[in-house]
Amino acid sequence: MSTARKTNADALYRQGACAIGTYAQGLEGMYVSEYDNICNIFAREDWSPVLNTTCQASLNDFSRTLRDLNAHIQAHLITDCYLGFEIVDVVSTLSINLESRTGELKRPISDALKPIRDTSKLAFPRLLDDIRARIQSMPSLPPDGSTIPIVAEVMTRLQTMTSYTNPIASLMRSLGDGGWAPPNPTSTTSSTFDVGADGRQLFQHYATDTLDTLHSALETRARALHRTRPLQGVFLANCVAVVDRSIRQSELSRELEHPSLPAKLGGWRRAAEKL
């Protein structure tokens, strides 16, 4: 738990800062070793019950650790959801490896992980809500039309997500395409669970929804706080420039490689120039 706590509570979780990977590697090595010893000593029909009994106490400790980490993530979801993504990745890999090498322990490990999976899925809509709420609550915007910090922060969030493509794909398949958005009776977007869904495509859709949410909130606030249309246009053009640069200069350029995105950004830029 101590490795999960950050010096700066507002900073995003840094990949690998928590020792959960080391913990999982230790458990895997210990359980595989126990299994090998059991196979050499006991009859075949006893392997499963003896292994599960032998590992029960340490699995209980591991489950308690995951519950504590889940409580920490829930309390800092906006900044530490990335810790949740990392844990989902590490523990899912542990479960798969142990099932492959022993044929056992997948269910108890998956059960221990479920609360963190559920919390991590909640992060996607919460991040969208945070964008809306923070921009809506801003009492003023820069009088010279310059951009505001939340634009770069949102892009940093998306950039950080590219380091967790496998667990995010798994979580988004569970949510379904568009499952991170509030229910909308007029929406044609499906949120049906699809285990075979393209994880990269789901991330593209989520990132696009994030950018749409960001731009819509910025546009609404600019119209409310900037009195002149030219100043609104300068502000929005500067924000679009930050978004465009953040994509082109990071892994997002590969993850969001789709013809519709440049067209969308270009449309926003032209709309801002006409104000």
C-alpha positions as CSV (number, residue, x, y, z in Angstrom):
1,M,0.0,0.0,0.0
2,S,2.8,2.4,0.8
3,T,4.1,2.3,-2.8
4,A,0.7,3.3,-4.1
5,R,0.7,6.6,-2.2
6,K,2.1,9.6,-4.0
7,T,4.0,12.6,-2.7
8,N,1.7,14.9,-4.7
9,A,-1.9,13.7,-4.4
10,D,-3.0,15.6,-7.5
11,A,-0.4,13.9,-9.8
12,L,-1.3,11.1,-12.1
13,Y,-0.2,7.6,-11.0
14,R,3.1,6.7,-12.6
15,Q,3.3,3.3,-14.2
16,G,5.2,0.8,-12.2
17,A,5.3,2.9,-9.0
18,C,3.3,0.4,-7.1
19,A,5.0,-2.9,-6.2
20,I,1.9,-5.0,-7.2
21,G,3.9,-6.5,-10.1
22,T,6.6,-7.7,-7.7
23,Y,4.0,-9.1,-5.4
24,A,2.3,-11.0,-8.2
25,Q,5.6,-12.4,-9.5
26,G,6.4,-13.7,-6.0
27,L,3.0,-15.4,-5.7
28,E,3.4,-17.0,-9.1
29,G,6.8,-18.4,-8.3
30,M,5.7,-19.6,-4.9
31,Y,2.5,-21.3,-6.2
32,V,4.2,-23.0,-9.1
33,S,6.9,-24.3,-6.8
34,E,4.3,-25.6,-4.4
35,Y,2.4,-27.3,-7.3
36,D,5.6,-29.0,-8.5
37,N,6.3,-30.3,-5.0
38,I,2.6,-31.5,-4.6
39,C,2.8,-33.4,-7.9
40,N,5.9,-35.2,-6.7
41,I,4.3,-36.2,-3.4
42,F,0.6,-36.7,-3.7
43,A,-1.7,-38.8,-5.9
44,R,-3.1,-37.1,-9.0
45,E,-6.6,-36.7,-7.5
46,D,-5.2,-34.9,-4.5
47,W,-3.2,-32.2,-6.4
48,S,-6.1,-29.7,-6.7
49,P,-7.4,-29.8,-3.1
50,V,-3.9,-29.8,-1.6
51,L,-2.8,-26.9,-3.7
52,N,-5.9,-24.8,-2.9
53,T,-5.5,-25.5,0.8
54,T,-1.8,-24.7,0.8
55,C,-2.3,-21.4,-1.0
56,Q,-5.5,-20.3,0.9
57,A,-3.8,-18.2,3.6
58,S,-1.5,-16.2,1.2
59,L,-4.4,-15.8,-1.2
60,N,-6.5,-14.2,1.6
61,D,-3.6,-11.8,2.3
62,F,-3.4,-11.0,-1.4
63,S,-7.2,-10.3,-1.5
64,R,-7.0,-8.0,1.5
65,T,-4.2,-6.1,-0.2
66,L,-6.3,-5.7,-3.4
67,R,-9.3,-4.5,-1.3
68,D,-7.1,-1.9,0.4
69,L,-5.8,-0.8,-3.0
70,N,-9.3,-0.6,-4.3
71,A,-10.3,1.7,-1.5
72,H,-7.4,3.9,-2.3
73,I,-8.3,4.0,-6.0
74,Q,-11.9,4.8,-5.3
75,A,-10.8,7.8,-3.1
76,H,-8.5,9.1,-5.9
77,L,-10.2,7.8,-9.0
78,I,-9.4,10.7,-11.3
79,T,-5.6,10.5,-10.7
80,D,-5.2,6.8,-9.7
81,C,-7.5,5.0,-12.1
82,Y,-4.2,4.2,-13.9
83,L,-3.1,2.2,-10.9
84,G,-6.4,0.2,-11.3
85,F,-5.6,-0.4,-14.9
86,E,-2.1,-1.6,-14.0
87,I,-3.5,-4.0,-11.3
88,V,-6.1,-5.4,-13.7
89,D,-3.2,-6.1,-16.2
90,V,-0.9,-7.7,-13.6
91,V,-3.4,-9.8,-11.7
92,S,-5.1,-11.0,-14.9
93,T,-1.7,-12.1,-16.2
94,L,-1.1,-13.9,-12.9
95,S,-4.4,-15.7,-13.1
96,I,-3.8,-16.8,-16.7
97,N,-0.2,-18.0,-16.0
98,L,-1.2,-20.0,-12.9
99,E,-4.1,-21.7,-14.7
100,S,-1.7,-22.5,-17.6
101,R,0.9,-24.0,-15.3
102,T,-1.2,-25.6,-12.5
103,G,-4.8,-25.7,-13.8
104,E,-5.9,-24.1,-10.6
105,L,-6.4,-20.8,-8.7
106,K,-7.9,-18.8,-11.6
107,R,-11.3,-18.4,-9.9
108,P,-10.2,-17.1,-6.5
109,I,-7.7,-14.7,-8.1
110,S,-10.3,-13.4,-10.5
111,D,-12.8,-13.0,-7.6
112,A,-10.2,-11.0,-5.7
113,L,-9.6,-8.7,-8.7
114,K,-13.3,-8.1,-9.5
115,P,-13.8,-5.0,-7.2
116,I,-10.8,-3.3,-8.8
117,R,-12.2,-4.2,-12.3
118,D,-15.5,-2.6,-11.3
119,T,-13.9,0.5,-9.9
120,S,-11.7,0.8,-13.0
121,K,-14.7,0.7,-15.3
122,L,-16.3,3.5,-13.4
123,A,-13.3,5.7,-14.1
124,F,-14.2,6.2,-17.8
125,P,-17.5,8.0,-17.2
126,R,-16.1,9.8,-14.2
127,L,-13.2,11.3,-16.2
128,L,-15.8,12.6,-18.7
129,D,-17.9,14.1,-15.9
130,D,-14.8,15.7,-14.4
131,I,-14.1,17.5,-17.7
132,R,-17.6,19.0,-17.8
133,A,-17.7,19.9,-14.1
134,R,-14.3,21.6,-14.0
135,I,-14.8,23.7,-17.1
136,Q,-18.4,24.6,-16.1
137,S,-17.2,25.8,-12.7
138,M,-14.5,28.1,-14.0
139,P,-15.4,31.7,-13.1
140,S,-13.2,33.2,-15.8
141,L,-11.1,32.5,-18.8
142,P,-7.8,34.1,-19.8
143,P,-8.6,37.6,-21.2
144,D,-6.1,37.2,-24.0
145,G,-7.8,34.1,-25.4
146,S,-4.9,31.8,-24.4
147,T,-5.7,28.2,-23.5
148,I,-6.4,26.8,-20.0
149,P,-4.5,24.0,-18.1
150,I,-7.3,21.4,-18.2
151,V,-6.9,21.1,-22.0
152,A,-3.3,19.8,-21.6
153,E,-4.4,17.7,-18.5
154,V,-7.1,15.9,-20.5
155,M,-4.6,15.1,-23.3
156,T,-2.1,13.9,-20.7
157,R,-4.8,11.5,-19.4
158,L,-5.3,10.1,-22.9
159,Q,-1.6,9.8,-23.5
160,T,-1.2,7.9,-20.2
161,M,-4.0,5.5,-21.2
162,T,-1.9,4.4,-24.1
163,S,0.5,2.7,-21.7
164,Y,-2.4,0.4,-20.5
165,T,-3.9,-0.7,-23.8
166,N,-4.5,-4.4,-22.9
167,P,-6.4,-3.8,-19.6
168,I,-8.3,-0.9,-21.0
169,A,-9.4,-3.0,-24.0
170,S,-10.6,-5.7,-21.6
171,L,-12.5,-3.2,-19.4
172,M,-14.1,-1.4,-22.4
173,R,-15.2,-4.7,-23.9
174,S,-17.0,-5.3,-20.5
175,L,-18.6,-1.9,-20.8
176,G,-19.5,-2.2,-24.4
177,D,-19.0,0.5,-27.1
178,G,-20.4,3.7,-25.6
179,G,-21.0,2.1,-22.2
180,W,-19.0,4.9,-20.5
181,A,-21.7,7.5,-21.5
182,P,-24.9,8.3,-19.6
183,P,-28.0,6.5,-21.1
184,N,-29.3,8.4,-24.1
185,P,-32.6,7.2,-25.7
186,T,-31.8,8.9,-29.0
187,S,-28.3,7.4,-29.3
188,T,-27.6,4.8,-31.9
189,T,-24.3,3.7,-30.2
190,S,-24.4,0.1,-28.9
191,S,-23.2,-0.7,-25.4
192,T,-23.6,-4.4,-25.7
193,F,-20.9,-6.6,-24.2
194,D,-18.8,-8.1,-27.0
195,V,-15.8,-10.2,-26.0
196,G,-14.5,-10.0,-29.6
197,A,-14.7,-6.3,-29.9
198,D,-11.6,-4.5,-31.3
199,G,-10.0,-3.0,-28.2
200,R,-8.1,-0.3,-30.2
201,Q,-11.3,0.8,-31.9
202,L,-13.1,1.0,-28.5
203,F,-10.3,3.2,-27.2
204,Q,-10.6,5.4,-30.3
205,H,-14.3,5.8,-29.6
206,Y,-13.7,6.7,-26.0
207,A,-10.9,9.2,-26.9
208,T,-13.2,10.8,-29.5
209,D,-15.9,11.1,-26.9
210,T,-13.4,12.7,-24.5
211,L,-12.4,15.2,-27.1
212,D,-16.0,16.0,-28.0
213,T,-16.8,16.5,-24.3
214,L,-13.8,18.7,-23.9
215,H,-14.5,20.9,-27.0
216,S,-18.3,21.2,-26.2
217,A,-17.6,22.3,-22.6
218,L,-14.9,24.8,-23.8
219,E,-17.2,26.2,-26.4
220,T,-20.1,26.6,-24.0
221,R,-17.9,28.3,-21.4
222,A,-16.2,30.6,-24.0
223,R,-19.6,31.8,-25.2
224,A,-20.6,32.5,-21.6
225,L,-17.4,34.3,-20.4
226,H,-15.8,35.9,-23.5
227,R,-17.9,38.8,-24.7
228,T,-16.7,39.0,-28.3
229,R,-16.9,36.4,-30.9
230,P,-13.3,37.0,-32.1
231,L,-12.0,36.4,-28.6
232,Q,-14.1,33.2,-28.4
233,G,-12.5,32.1,-31.7
234,V,-9.0,32.8,-30.5
235,F,-9.5,30.9,-27.3
236,L,-11.0,27.8,-29.1
237,A,-8.4,27.8,-31.8
238,N,-5.6,27.8,-29.1
239,C,-7.3,24.9,-27.3
240,V,-7.6,22.9,-30.6
241,A,-3.9,23.6,-31.3
242,V,-3.0,22.0,-27.9
243,V,-5.1,19.0,-28.7
244,D,-3.7,18.6,-32.2
245,R,-0.1,18.9,-31.0
246,S,-0.6,16.5,-28.1
247,I,-1.9,13.9,-30.5
248,R,0.8,14.3,-33.1
249,Q,3.7,14.3,-30.6
250,S,2.7,11.2,-28.6
251,E,1.6,7.6,-28.9
252,L,-1.9,8.9,-29.5
253,S,-0.9,9.6,-33.1
254,R,-0.8,5.8,-33.6
255,E,-3.7,4.8,-31.3
256,L,-6.0,7.4,-32.8
257,E,-5.0,6.9,-36.4
258,H,-8.3,7.3,-38.2
259,P,-9.4,9.7,-41.0
260,S,-12.3,11.1,-39.0
261,L,-10.1,12.7,-36.3
262,P,-8.1,15.1,-38.5
263,A,-11.4,16.1,-40.1
264,K,-13.0,16.7,-36.7
265,L,-10.1,18.8,-35.5
266,G,-10.0,20.7,-38.8
267,G,-13.7,21.4,-38.5
268,W,-13.2,22.8,-35.0
269,R,-10.3,24.9,-36.2
270,R,-12.3,26.4,-39.1
271,A,-15.3,27.0,-36.9
272,A,-13.1,28.9,-34.4
273,E,-11.6,31.0,-37.2
274,K,-15.0,32.1,-38.4
275,L,-16.0,33.5,-35.1
